[in-house]
Amino acid sequence: MRALVYNGPGRISWEEVPEPSIAAETDAVVAVDATTISWSELSALRGGAPELPRGRILGHEAVGRVAELGSAVRHVRVGDRVLVSSVSGCGVCRFCREGRYGQCLGGGGSVLGRSVDGTQAELVRVPYAGTGVHLVPAGVSDEEALMLASVVPAAYEVGVLAGRVSPGDVVAVVGSGPVGLAALACSKLFAPSRVVVVERSATRRNLAKHLGADAVVDPEREDVLEAVRTLGEGLGADLAIEAAGVASAFELAVELVRPGGRVAVVGSHVAPATLHLERIWQKDLAITTGTVDTSSIPKLLELVRSRQLDVRALVTHRFVREEIEAAYETFADAERSGALKVVLTAAG
């Protein structure tokens, strides 16, 4: 089969590699119909994953058909159309029993494209398929399901649920990349009174409006604090969801919330950020962080199937799988290309 192989920082190649096979009774092998590229793959190419071995197949999100099953996998059958989650868990450790697969102690977690070969290939072996493979219901397209492999669950679990969005809340979303826009869409499920999106890109501000933002703010041209406080009865937001993953966004999110408010950090941070306790210790804030568990995927699939949640706008570019290196270039230059999520499909 052919797959995208990591050959060190800045070096990838679409090449012939051996096909995967069942290695444990809890495995599944899936023939990949659609996959995508994420920030974590870009980070690895830029030298941000020194532990990643050369020769690793990249990717951790996919939709496809079950090709082979281990003897312990009973919830799907060969030939079923399935979503491959970015996270899987052993199902029996302390964290897995709580649905926190991202913290799995038994060899699960975010392993695809990291400690095992990933999804940017014609076939992928999925460890712990019982939690890592989900039947896709009729009426949900491959592209829609693919958005539920990582991006939308991260926004829903780490942003909306951890941030406790409630009816009537004022929610500020800082950053409207794929996760920020998904946080906007998922917040609307809980009937907030206002959702305001803070974003520099005019293209992404327009998309936020399309997805239902009640207000958008350009931090380079507007007073963000004043705009949010105006919506929040002069006090600030009830919840700020930080989805940019940079220090300035976190620090802004903390400033935007009212006394007693909440800050949910969804952005992946690789550098320190400052928590100004000297200014905020009297505000009674709750700040949460976390990694995605993807335990919400079954619920999200049903919300998409029933048309209560629309994730189609997250896909901006489409390629066939053999164009994957061009897809990486497009995704890496999002400021010029306007890319949010790119989808790669099998030719024909």
N, C-alpha and C positions, 0 to 999 in steps of 0.2 A: 504494500500500500504506500501512499504518499502522505507526507506530513510536514508541518513546519517545525524545523529543528533549530534550537538555540545553540549557536556556536561561540558564545562569548559576547560581551558588550558590543552592541552595534552590528552584530552578525547573525543573520537568520537565513535559512534556505529551505525551499520547498523541494523535498527529496524523497527518494525511495527508502523505506525502513521496514523492518519486520512487522507483521501483523500481530496484534495483541491476542492473548488467549486467557481463558479462565485460570486464575492462580489460586483462588480460594472459593469455597462453596457459597460465599456471600457476594461474589462478583457478578457483574453483567458485562457483556461486550455489546456496544451499541454502534451501529452503522450511522455515521453522522450525516444528516441532511443539511443542517444549518449550524453555524457557530458565529462567534463575534470576538472582538478585541476589547480588552479593558485596560484601565490605567495601570494595573499591576504588571501587565506584559510590557508596556512602554517603559515603566520604571526599571524592569529587569534589563531591557536593552540599553538603558542609559547608565547601567552600572549599579543600580539600586538593589540588586539581589546577589551579592557576592557568593552566597551559599549555593546558588543554582548551578547544577552541573552542566557542563557542555554535553550536547547530545540529547538534552531533555526536549520533548515535544511540548510546545506551549499550549495555553488555552484552558479555560475551566468552565465554559458554558456551552451547551449544545442541545439540539433537538434532533432526534433520529429514530431509527427502528431497532428494536432488540434483535441482535444477531445470535447471541448465545447467553445462557444463564447457568450460574452455579446451582447446585442442588438445593441450597437453602433459600433461594429467592422464589417466592410464591405469589407475589402481588401483581406481577406482570408476566406475559408470555412472549415467546419468540414471535417476532412480527409486529408487536405492539408499537405504536408511536409514543415516544416518551420524551420527557424533559430530563436532561442531565443537570442536576443541581451543582452549583459551585462548591457546595459543602455536603459532606456525608459523615455519619457518625456510626460508631459501633452498635449503638442502641442499648447498651447495658451498663455503661459506666455512670457515675453519679451525674455528670452534666448531660449526657444523652437522655437519661430518664427524665430530666427537666426540660427536654427539647432544645438544649443549648449545644447543638452539634458542633458549633464553631470552637467549643472548648473541649472537644472529645479527648478522653485520656487513653482510648484504646486503639489509636492509630488512624482515626478519622480526622475530620476538620477540613481545612482548605488545602487538600493535597494535590488535586489535579493541576498539572502544569508546574508543580513544585517538586514534591517528593516522589510523585509518579507521573507518567506521561499523560499529557492533556488532550484536549478536544479539537485542536486545530489539525485535524487528521481525518482520514477516511473512516477509521475505526478507533474506538477508545474503550479501554477497560475501566470500568467504574467500580472501585472498592466499596463495600458496604452498600450495595444497591438497594437494600431495603429502605434506607433513608435518603439515598442519593439519586434515585430514579423514580420519576413520577409519570403516571399515565396521563396523556394529554387528552382532555375531553373533546368530543366533536364540537365544531363551532369555534375553536380556538386555533388560530393560524400558527404556523411555525414561528413567525416573527414575534407574535404576541407572547407565545410561550417562552421564547428565548429571553425576552426582557425579564422574565420571572426567575431566571437562573441565579441572579445575583443582585442586579441593580435595584429592582423594585422591592424585593424582600429587605435589602439593606435600608432603604428609605422607610419602609413600613415598620420594621421591627426596631431599628436603632433610632429612627427619627420620630415617627408618629406614635408608636406604642410606648416606647420608653419615655417620650416627651409628654405622654398622657393628653393628647389633643381631645378636647371636650366641646360639646355644643356651646356656641357663643364665644369661644376663645378668639383672640387675635393672635395669629401665627405669623412670624417672620421667617422666611427661608433665605438664608444667606448663601448665595451661589446657586446658579441654575444650569449646571451641567446635567448629565443624565440622572444622577442621584437626587439633585435638588429639584428637578422637574418631577421626578417620581414622588418625592416628598410632598410637593404641592398637590399632585393628583390624589395621593393617598390621604392627605389631610382633609380633603373635601368630603371624604366618606363619613367624617365625624361631625359635620355641620358646624364648622367654626364660623364666627360672624365675619371675619376678614382674614384673608391670606395675602400678605405682601411679600414680594420677591425682590431681593437686592441683588443686582447683577450689572456688570459693566457692559457686556455685549448687547448691542441693540437687537441682533438676531434672536438671542436667547430671551431677551425681555419680551419680544413679540410672541415667541412661542409660549412663554409663561402666561401671557394674556389669553392666548388661544386655549390653554389648558385650564383656565378659570381663575387666574390670579385676580384679586380685587384691586390691587395696585402693584405697580412696579416702580422701583427706584434705581436711578443711576447714581452710584456712590461718587462718581467723578464730577457730577454736575448738581447734585441735590444734597440737602442736609438730611442724611438718613435718620438720625435720631429724631429730628422734628417730624419727619414724615410718618414714622412709626408711632410716635407719641400722639400724633393727631388722630390716628386710627384707634389708639388704645386709651382714649379718654384722658389724654395728657400724661399717662403713667408709663406707657410702653407696652410691649407685647406680653401676652401670657406665656408664650413659648417662642423661643428662637431655635430653629433647626439649622445648624452650621454644616453645610454640605460642600464647602470649598477645599478643606484640608490644608489651609495655610494659616499662619499665626494671626495675621491681621483680621481674617474672617472670624476666627474664634473670639478674639478680643472685642470685635464689633458686636458679635452675637450676645456676649455678656452685657454689654452696654445697652442693648436694645430692650431687655426684659424689665418688667416692672418689679417692685419689691414683692417677694414671694413667688416670682416667676421661675420658669424652667429653661434650661439650655440643653439641647440634645445634640451631641457631636457625632455626626455621621461621616464627615470628611476624614480621609486617611492621612494622618499627619506623620511626616518623616523628619520634622525639625521641631525644636522647642517653641512653645508659645507661652506668653506671660499671663498669669492670673493675678490681676490687680486686687489682691485682698485688702490692701489699704483703702480702697475705694468702695468695695462691694461687700465687706464682711457683715454690714448691718442690713443688707437687702434680703436675707433669708432665701438665697437662691439654691436650686437643686440643679446640679450639672451631671449629666450622664454621658457615658461613652460606651462603645461596644463594637464587637465584630458581628457580622451577619451570621445567623444560624440557619436560615432558610426553612425553619420549621413551619413558616407561614405559607409555603408554596401551595399546599392543597386549597387553603382558603382563597389565596390570590387567584388561582386558576378558576375557581368557581365565580369569583367577582368579575373576572374578565369574560368568562363564558356567558354570564347573565347580563353583561354590558353595564354593570355598575362601576367598572373601572376600565378606562381607556388608556392603553400604553402605546398605541401605534405611532404616535408622534415622536417617540424617542428614537425611532429608526430614521436616519437621514440619508444613508448611503448604502448601496447594495453592490456586491461583487460576486463573481463566481470564485470558487475556492482556489483555482489556479492563479488568480490575480491577488493573492493574499499579501504579497510584498507591496503592491500598489495600495492595497487597503490600509496597510500599516502607515504608509506615507501620508495618506489622507487623514487618518485618525490622529496621527502625531502632529499635524499642522491644522488643528481644529480652528484656530483663529482665522486662517485664510479660507479653509474649506467649509466651515460651518458644521463640521461633523459632531454629532452626539454619539450615536451608536451606529457602527457599520455591521452589516450582516453579510456573511459569506455562505454561499449555497453550492451544492454539487452542480456541476455543469449539466444542462439539459433537464 
